[in-house]
Amino acid sequence: MQDADEPVARYDAAGHEVGVAPRGVVYRDGLWHAATGVLVRSGDGERVYLHRRSPEKLIFPGCYDCWAGGVLGPGESPDAAAARELAEELGVRGVPLQPIDRFAYDDGTVRYHVFLYEVRWDGPLRHQPEEVVWGGWVTLDELRTVLADPGRPFTPDGRMGIERWFAAR
């Protein structure tokens, strides 16, 4: 289970770090914060790693997602957070992160500044069981099929990120 007391960097709507609050408070009160997402693509770029979030997650539990990532800690840079989260969630270390997008996500309940990255990886993957309950490689067409399937709930922020990524291609 995620630690609701974990300190999270608070941000303002303009994207500046302004303080610290516990994760549970940030989510409960819809406070602005920042998080990263890393799209893991196969070395040839033909596949992406899709996973299903643990039902124990504090937000979007049990949903599918194609981004490995998480919130920034106090004083943590987006690059450092992306590398840390990729290592924690999927066991991927020492791979160059390519920044690909930045935007504000605000669904009226969850508000954060999104820092997206992409990596190419053909090595082994190791799930963090508290975060990921299933994962597998899918083609880009298969990912589009998952996104269109109402029976396979996708994280709304992850959907926004991948739709932006598809549109930019």
Buried (B, 14 or more C-beta within 10 A) or exposed (E): EBEEEBBBBBBEEEEEBEEBBBBBEBBEEBBBBBBBBBBBBBEEEEBBBBBBBBEEBBBBEEBBBBBBBBBBBEEBEBEBBBBBBBBBBBBBEEBEBEEBBEBBBBEEEBBBBBBBBBBBBEEEBEBBEBBBBEBEBBEBEBBBEBBEEEEEBBBBBBBBBBEBBEEEE
